[in-house]
């Protein structure tokens, strides 16, 4: 089947005969014959040069036979033994005299359109046809070239081994981040032990292993069969590491890394709804790589800054105007690309909660609409009614839907806050950022914990209270608490 790619489409509304005739008009092209030229005729494609020029097809203008009419160009490419009708057609249009491909683009064309085999040279032909407007005559020129494509390396790579947190399981491996063809990185904690890389989640093969025959201990080898040696890389000492895997050059770089310190200590929510002002987010007290923001947010675009007033070094998304539910995050060190999320709700200024994770190579953004709890209670032996869920001490609702207050006497002991008094203790809670955190005057960030989630099953962080009379103000949207000792 013939494939047609429209490079330029022009739709005209014919208003009068004069306008139509103007479209046909172009300066005289003289009598120069149409000639098609290939930048090279013997091409060996190499993925290591993926962004370099692969092939340029250029042509002369040809002639319009002195009519002064415009010339339209059509380029066709096909295997030499095939008909052009079974190849690729590019409607180049007018005043276009070249078609260029990078190494990657040409490789994709040959393999995707013509089924070319990797490592096998094959001959192709290209033909350009020139058609003069309002003239039945055509001109053609043809050129031939030989090209050898390659098998692209995988676009996904995973880490397995007893040096990793997930062990040798291929069902839940650690994913590496791809930055360009063949180049992957991963940063995190590793234990003393062994590791290797797989290309497909759930499959042990193919894999990239240690090449035991190489002088460099960090050289990779591609393994496709159980009959081949299954050599692994060894991590001698537990700690934080950054792994850089180059599949095109078969190298593994291993560097120590401070994985417990986030790359930025401040993050700002920057939105169109707030006139692009920089609103500070709250660093999670348990995981310092996560920054949170809770507010009533208006419609418009948004992104995240790392320094107040600076439009560089920002966290953005991968596609402009992505829906606010899109979780992909890209760190951009310069100004571009400037792809932002877009929030559009039928009712603007709804309450939302945002969690931005800036863990290197695992960045994500989760934004959800927030439905406030109608009541908040406190429970614990420091509270008036102790540990009874049936008789938990309620806080008083404030002036808005998010704020609750309480004033009274607390005994020495522990306390935490429940949002639903769920009888199995597995409901929604506000807890301290650390176990036995001192309950004292001042403002602090509190942690929302949904005990119904498996990862929160063992979380039970409470405040340690000294007896006294206190006023508590809790905001469930901003996840903050202010304590005053009366």
C-alpha positions as CSV (number, residue, x, y, z in Angstrom):
1,X,0.0,0.0,0.0
2,X,1.3,3.4,-0.9
3,X,2.0,5.7,2.1
4,X,1.5,9.4,1.6
5,X,2.9,12.1,3.9
6,X,1.7,15.6,3.5
7,X,4.5,18.0,4.3
8,X,2.5,21.1,3.5
9,X,-1.3,21.4,3.0
10,X,-2.8,24.6,1.6
11,X,-6.6,25.1,1.5
12,X,-7.9,28.0,-0.5
13,X,-11.3,29.6,-0.8
14,X,-11.5,30.9,-4.4
15,X,-12.9,34.3,-4.1
16,X,-12.4,35.3,-7.8
17,X,-10.7,34.3,-10.9
18,X,-8.0,36.9,-10.3
19,X,-7.1,35.3,-7.0
20,X,-6.9,31.9,-8.7
21,X,-4.5,33.1,-11.4
22,X,-2.2,34.7,-8.8
23,X,-1.8,31.2,-7.2
24,X,-0.4,30.0,-10.5
25,X,2.1,32.7,-10.8
26,X,5.8,32.3,-10.0
27,X,8.9,33.8,-11.5
28,X,10.4,32.1,-14.5
29,X,12.6,29.1,-13.6
30,X,14.5,29.1,-16.9
31,X,15.3,25.9,-18.7
32,X,17.5,24.1,-16.1
33,X,16.7,20.4,-16.0
34,X,15.3,18.9,-12.8
35,X,18.1,17.0,-11.0
36,X,17.9,15.0,-7.8
37,X,21.0,14.4,-5.7
38,X,21.7,12.2,-2.6
39,X,24.1,13.5,0.0
40,X,25.7,10.0,0.1
41,X,25.0,6.8,-1.9
42,X,26.5,4.2,0.5
43,X,25.1,4.6,4.0
44,X,26.0,2.5,7.0
45,X,23.7,3.6,9.8
46,X,25.1,3.6,13.4
47,X,22.9,4.3,16.4
48,X,25.8,5.9,18.2
49,X,25.3,8.8,15.7
50,X,21.5,8.8,16.1
51,X,21.1,12.6,15.9
52,X,23.6,13.1,13.0
53,X,22.6,13.6,9.4
54,X,21.6,10.3,7.7
55,X,20.5,11.3,4.2
56,X,19.6,14.5,2.4
57,X,17.8,14.4,-0.9
58,X,18.0,17.7,-2.7
59,X,16.8,18.8,-6.1
60,X,17.0,21.7,-8.5
61,X,14.0,23.8,-9.4
62,X,13.5,22.4,-12.9
63,X,11.7,24.5,-15.4
64,X,8.3,26.0,-15.7
65,X,8.7,26.2,-19.4
66,X,8.7,30.0,-19.3
67,X,5.0,30.1,-18.2
68,X,5.8,31.9,-14.9
69,X,3.6,29.3,-13.2
70,X,4.4,27.7,-9.8
71,X,5.9,24.2,-9.6
72,X,4.8,21.5,-7.2
73,X,7.3,18.8,-6.1
74,X,6.6,15.2,-5.1
75,X,9.3,12.9,-3.7
76,X,9.0,9.1,-3.7
77,X,11.2,6.5,-2.1
78,X,11.1,2.7,-2.5
79,X,13.3,-0.4,-2.6
80,X,14.9,-0.7,-6.0
81,X,13.0,-3.8,-6.9
82,X,9.7,-2.4,-5.8
83,X,7.3,0.0,-7.6
84,X,7.1,3.5,-6.3
85,X,3.4,2.9,-5.7
86,X,4.4,0.5,-2.9
87,X,6.9,3.0,-1.4
88,X,6.6,6.3,0.5
89,X,5.4,9.4,-1.1
90,X,6.1,12.9,0.3
91,X,4.1,15.8,-1.2
92,X,6.7,18.5,-0.7
93,X,4.6,21.3,-2.3
94,X,6.1,24.5,-3.7
95,X,9.4,26.2,-3.1
96,X,10.7,23.1,-1.2
97,X,13.9,21.6,-2.6
98,X,15.1,19.1,0.0
99,X,14.1,16.3,2.3
100,X,16.5,15.3,5.1
101,X,16.6,12.5,7.6
102,X,18.7,12.0,10.7
103,X,20.2,8.6,11.3
104,X,17.3,7.6,13.6
105,X,14.7,8.9,11.1
106,X,16.2,7.1,8.2
107,X,16.6,3.9,10.2
108,X,12.9,4.1,11.3
109,X,11.9,4.7,7.6
110,X,13.8,1.8,6.2
111,X,12.8,-0.7,8.9
112,X,9.2,0.6,9.5
113,X,8.1,1.2,5.9
114,X,10.2,-1.3,4.0
115,X,10.9,-4.0,6.5
116,X,14.7,-3.7,6.1
117,X,16.8,-6.2,8.1
118,X,19.3,-4.9,10.6
119,X,22.9,-5.3,9.4
120,X,21.9,-6.1,5.8
121,X,22.7,-3.6,3.0
122,X,19.9,-3.0,0.5
123,X,19.5,-0.7,-2.5
124,X,16.8,2.0,-2.6
125,X,15.6,4.5,-5.2
126,X,14.3,8.0,-4.9
127,X,12.4,10.0,-7.5
128,X,11.3,13.6,-7.6
129,X,8.5,14.8,-9.9
130,X,7.9,18.4,-10.8
131,X,4.5,19.5,-12.0
132,X,3.9,23.0,-13.4
133,X,0.6,24.5,-12.4
134,X,-2.0,24.5,-15.2
135,X,0.4,22.4,-17.4
136,X,0.1,18.7,-18.1
137,X,3.9,18.3,-18.6
138,X,6.0,16.7,-15.8
139,X,9.7,16.4,-15.1
140,X,11.4,13.6,-13.1
141,X,14.8,12.8,-11.8
142,X,15.9,9.6,-10.0
143,X,18.8,8.7,-7.7
144,X,19.8,5.4,-6.0
145,X,21.5,4.7,-2.8
146,X,22.5,1.7,-0.6
147,X,21.7,1.7,3.1
148,X,22.4,-0.7,6.0
149,X,20.1,-0.2,9.0
150,X,20.6,-1.2,12.6
151,X,18.5,-2.9,15.3
152,X,17.8,-0.1,17.9
153,X,18.6,-0.8,21.5
154,X,15.8,-1.1,24.0
155,X,13.9,1.9,25.2
156,X,13.3,0.4,28.6
157,X,15.9,-0.9,31.1
158,X,15.5,-2.3,34.6
159,X,17.8,-3.1,37.5
160,X,17.6,-6.4,39.4
161,X,19.8,-8.2,41.9
162,X,20.4,-8.8,45.6
163,X,22.1,-5.4,45.8
164,X,18.7,-3.8,45.0
165,X,15.7,-3.3,47.3
166,X,13.5,-5.5,45.1
167,X,16.0,-8.4,44.7
168,X,16.1,-10.7,41.8
169,X,12.4,-10.4,41.0
170,X,11.7,-9.5,37.4
171,X,8.1,-8.6,38.2
172,X,8.9,-5.5,40.2
173,X,12.3,-4.4,39.1
174,X,13.8,-0.9,39.5
175,X,13.3,1.1,36.3
176,X,16.1,3.3,34.9
177,X,15.4,6.7,33.3
178,X,16.1,7.0,29.6
179,X,17.5,10.4,28.6
180,X,18.5,9.6,24.9
181,X,18.8,6.5,22.8
182,X,20.9,4.0,24.7
183,X,21.6,6.1,27.7
184,X,19.9,5.4,31.1
185,X,20.5,6.6,34.6
186,X,19.4,5.5,38.1
187,X,20.1,7.0,41.5
188,X,19.3,5.3,44.8
189,X,20.5,3.1,47.6
190,X,22.2,-0.2,46.9
191,X,23.3,-3.0,49.3
192,X,26.5,-5.0,49.1
193,X,25.7,-7.6,46.5
194,X,25.3,-8.3,42.8
195,X,23.2,-6.8,40.0
196,X,22.5,-6.8,36.3
197,X,20.0,-5.2,33.9
198,X,16.9,-6.6,32.0
199,X,15.1,-4.9,29.1
200,X,11.6,-6.2,29.7
201,X,9.7,-6.3,33.0
202,X,8.7,-9.9,33.8
203,X,11.4,-11.4,31.6
204,X,15.0,-12.4,32.5
205,X,16.1,-12.3,28.9
206,X,17.4,-10.3,27.1
207,X,19.7,-8.8,29.7
208,X,22.9,-6.8,30.0
209,X,25.5,-8.5,32.1
210,X,29.1,-8.0,33.0
211,X,31.5,-8.8,30.2
212,X,34.0,-11.1,32.0
213,X,36.3,-11.1,28.9
214,X,36.8,-7.3,29.0
215,X,39.7,-5.6,30.8
216,X,37.3,-3.0,32.3
217,X,35.2,-4.6,35.1
218,X,32.3,-2.2,34.2
219,X,31.9,-3.3,30.6
220,X,28.5,-4.6,29.5
221,X,27.6,-7.6,27.3
222,X,24.2,-8.3,25.7
223,X,22.8,-11.6,26.7
224,X,20.0,-13.3,24.8
225,X,20.3,-17.0,25.8
226,X,20.5,-19.0,29.0
227,X,23.4,-20.8,27.4
228,X,25.5,-17.6,27.6
229,X,27.5,-16.7,30.8
230,X,25.4,-15.0,33.4
231,X,28.0,-12.7,34.9
232,X,26.9,-9.9,37.3
233,X,28.3,-6.7,38.5
234,X,29.4,-6.5,42.2
235,X,28.6,-3.6,44.6
236,X,31.2,-3.9,47.4
237,X,29.7,-1.5,49.9
238,X,26.2,-0.4,50.9
239,X,25.4,3.2,50.1
240,X,23.9,5.7,47.7
241,X,24.9,5.4,44.0
242,X,24.2,6.8,40.6
243,X,24.4,4.3,37.8
244,X,24.9,5.5,34.2
245,X,24.3,2.8,31.6
246,X,25.4,3.4,28.0
247,X,24.1,0.6,25.8
248,X,25.5,2.0,22.6
249,X,29.1,1.9,24.0
250,X,28.4,-1.0,26.4
251,X,29.7,0.8,29.5
252,X,28.4,1.1,33.1
253,X,29.4,4.1,35.2
254,X,29.1,3.8,39.0
255,X,29.4,6.8,41.2
256,X,28.6,7.4,44.9
257,X,25.7,9.8,45.5
258,X,24.1,11.6,48.4
259,X,20.6,10.0,48.0
260,X,19.3,11.4,51.2
261,X,19.5,15.1,50.3
262,X,17.0,16.5,47.8
263,X,18.4,18.6,45.0
264,X,16.4,21.6,46.2
265,X,15.4,22.7,49.7
266,X,12.6,25.0,48.5
267,X,9.9,24.5,45.8
268,X,7.3,27.0,44.7
269,X,3.9,26.5,43.0
270,X,3.7,28.9,40.1
271,X,0.3,29.3,38.4
272,X,-1.5,31.5,35.9
273,X,-4.4,31.7,38.4
274,X,-2.1,33.5,40.9
275,X,-0.6,35.8,38.3
276,X,2.5,33.6,38.1
277,X,3.5,34.5,41.7
278,X,5.7,32.0,43.5
279,X,3.7,30.3,46.3
280,X,6.0,28.3,48.7
281,X,5.2,24.6,49.1
282,X,5.8,22.6,52.3
283,X,8.6,20.1,52.5
284,X,7.2,16.8,53.7
285,X,8.6,16.2,57.3
286,X,9.0,12.5,56.7
287,X,10.2,12.4,53.0
288,X,12.3,15.5,52.3
289,X,12.1,14.8,48.5
290,X,8.3,15.5,48.5
291,X,6.8,19.0,48.6
292,X,3.2,19.5,49.3
293,X,0.7,22.3,48.6
294,X,-3.0,22.6,49.6
295,X,-5.2,25.5,48.4
296,X,-8.2,26.6,46.5
297,X,-6.7,26.8,43.0
298,X,-8.2,28.7,40.0
299,X,-8.1,27.6,36.4
300,X,-5.0,28.0,34.3
301,X,-1.5,26.7,33.6
302,X,1.0,25.9,36.3
303,X,4.5,24.6,36.9
304,X,7.0,24.5,39.8
305,X,10.0,26.8,40.6
306,X,13.1,26.1,42.7
307,X,14.0,29.8,43.5
308,X,11.6,32.6,44.1
309,X,11.3,34.8,41.0
310,X,13.6,32.6,38.8
311,X,12.2,31.1,35.6
312,X,15.2,28.7,35.3
313,X,15.7,25.4,37.0
314,X,12.0,24.6,37.1
315,X,10.0,21.3,37.3
316,X,7.6,21.1,34.3
317,X,5.8,18.3,32.5
318,X,6.6,16.7,29.1
319,X,3.6,17.9,27.0
320,X,2.3,21.4,27.1
321,X,-1.2,21.8,28.6
322,X,-1.2,18.4,30.1
323,X,-4.2,17.7,32.4
324,X,-3.6,18.2,36.1
325,X,-3.9,14.5,36.6
326,X,-0.8,13.9,34.4
327,X,2.0,12.7,36.7
328,X,5.1,13.0,34.4
329,X,7.7,15.6,35.6
330,X,10.7,16.9,33.7
331,X,13.4,19.1,35.3
332,X,14.4,21.9,32.9
333,X,17.6,23.7,33.8
334,X,17.1,26.6,31.2
335,X,14.0,28.3,30.0
336,X,12.8,25.9,27.4
337,X,10.9,23.7,26.8
338,X,8.2,25.4,28.8
339,X,5.6,22.7,29.0
340,X,3.0,23.3,31.8
341,X,0.1,21.5,33.3
342,X,-3.4,22.9,32.8
343,X,-6.2,22.9,35.3
344,X,-9.7,23.6,33.9
345,X,-12.7,22.9,36.1
346,X,-16.3,23.8,35.5
347,X,-16.3,25.3,39.0
348,X,-13.0,27.2,39.5
349,X,-11.2,27.7,42.8
350,X,-11.9,24.2,44.1
351,X,-9.6,22.8,46.9
352,X,-6.8,20.7,45.7
353,X,-3.8,18.9,47.2
354,X,-0.5,18.6,45.3
355,X,2.5,16.3,46.1
356,X,5.6,16.9,44.0
357,X,8.3,14.3,44.3
358,X,11.7,15.6,43.1
359,X,13.6,12.3,43.7
360,X,16.2,12.2,40.9
361,X,15.1,9.9,38.1
362,X,11.8,9.2,39.8
363,X,10.1,12.6,39.7
364,X,6.3,12.7,39.8
365,X,3.4,15.1,40.5
366,X,0.1,14.0,42.0
367,X,-2.7,16.5,42.2
368,X,-6.1,15.6,43.5
369,X,-9.3,17.4,44.3
370,X,-9.8,17.5,48.1
371,X,-13.0,16.8,49.8
372,X,-12.7,18.2,53.4
373,X,-13.7,16.0,56.3
374,X,-16.8,17.3,58.1
375,X,-15.3,16.6,61.6
376,X,-11.9,16.1,63.2
377,X,-11.5,14.4,66.6
378,X,-8.5,14.0,68.9
379,X,-7.8,10.8,70.7
380,X,-5.2,9.6,73.2
381,X,-4.5,9.4,76.9
382,X,-3.6,13.1,76.9
383,X,-7.2,14.0,75.7
384,X,-10.3,14.3,77.9
385,X,-11.8,11.1,76.7
386,X,-8.7,8.9,76.4
387,X,-8.4,6.2,73.7
388,X,-12.1,5.7,73.1
389,X,-13.1,6.1,69.5
390,X,-16.8,6.0,70.5
391,X,-16.2,9.0,72.7
392,X,-13.3,10.8,70.9
393,X,-13.0,14.5,71.6
394,X,-14.3,16.6,68.8
395,X,-12.6,19.8,67.5
396,X,-14.9,22.8,66.7
397,X,-15.3,23.7,63.0
398,X,-13.8,27.1,62.2
399,X,-14.9,29.9,59.8
400,X,-14.1,27.8,56.7
401,X,-14.5,24.1,55.7
402,X,-10.8,23.3,56.5
403,X,-10.1,24.7,59.9
404,X,-10.9,23.1,63.3
405,X,-10.0,24.5,66.7
406,X,-10.1,23.3,70.3
407,X,-9.2,24.9,73.6
408,X,-8.9,23.0,76.9
409,X,-6.8,21.1,79.3
410,X,-4.6,18.2,78.2
411,X,-3.0,15.6,80.5
412,X,0.5,14.2,80.2
413,X,0.4,11.5,77.5
414,X,-0.1,10.9,73.8
415,X,-2.5,12.2,71.2
416,X,-3.3,12.1,67.5
417,X,-6.2,13.1,65.3
418,X,-8.8,11.0,63.5
419,X,-10.9,12.2,60.5
420,X,-13.5,9.4,60.6
421,X,-13.4,7.5,64.0
422,X,-13.2,4.2,61.9
423,X,-13.8,1.4,64.4
424,X,-10.9,-0.8,63.1
425,X,-8.4,2.0,63.5
426,X,-7.6,1.8,59.8
427,X,-9.2,5.1,58.7
428,X,-7.8,8.5,58.0
429,X,-5.6,10.3,60.5
430,X,-3.4,13.3,61.1
431,X,-0.3,12.2,62.8
432,X,3.0,13.7,64.0
433,X,6.1,13.8,61.6
434,X,8.0,11.5,64.0
435,X,7.3,9.1,66.8
436,X,6.9,10.8,70.2
437,X,7.2,14.3,68.8
438,X,7.0,16.9,71.5
439,X,3.7,18.7,71.5
440,X,4.7,22.3,72.0
441,X,3.6,25.9,71.1
442,X,4.2,27.0,67.6
443,X,3.2,26.0,64.0
444,X,4.2,22.7,62.4
445,X,3.4,20.5,59.4
446,X,1.3,17.5,60.2
447,X,1.1,14.3,58.2
448,X,-2.1,12.9,56.7
449,X,-2.0,9.1,56.9
450,X,-4.5,6.8,55.2
451,X,-4.3,3.6,57.2
452,X,-6.2,1.7,54.5
453,X,-3.1,1.8,52.3
454,X,-0.9,-1.1,52.8
455,X,2.3,1.0,53.0
456,X,0.8,2.9,56.0
457,X,-0.3,-0.2,58.0
458,X,2.4,0.1,60.6
459,X,2.5,3.9,60.8
460,X,1.4,5.3,64.2
461,X,3.2,8.5,65.0
462,X,1.8,10.3,68.0
463,X,2.6,13.6,69.9
464,X,4.0,13.5,73.4
465,X,2.1,16.0,75.6
466,X,3.0,17.8,78.8
467,X,0.0,18.6,80.9
468,X,-1.4,22.1,80.4
469,X,-4.1,24.3,78.9
470,X,-3.8,24.6,75.1
471,X,-5.5,26.0,72.0
472,X,-5.2,23.9,68.9
473,X,-5.9,25.2,65.3
474,X,-5.7,22.5,62.7
475,X,-6.0,23.1,58.9
476,X,-6.8,20.0,57.0
477,X,-6.2,21.6,53.6
478,X,-2.7,23.0,54.2
479,X,-1.9,20.1,56.7
480,X,-0.7,22.5,59.4
481,X,-1.3,22.8,63.1
482,X,-0.7,25.8,65.4
483,X,-0.5,25.2,69.1
484,X,-0.8,28.0,71.7
485,X,-0.1,27.3,75.4
486,X,-2.5,29.4,77.4
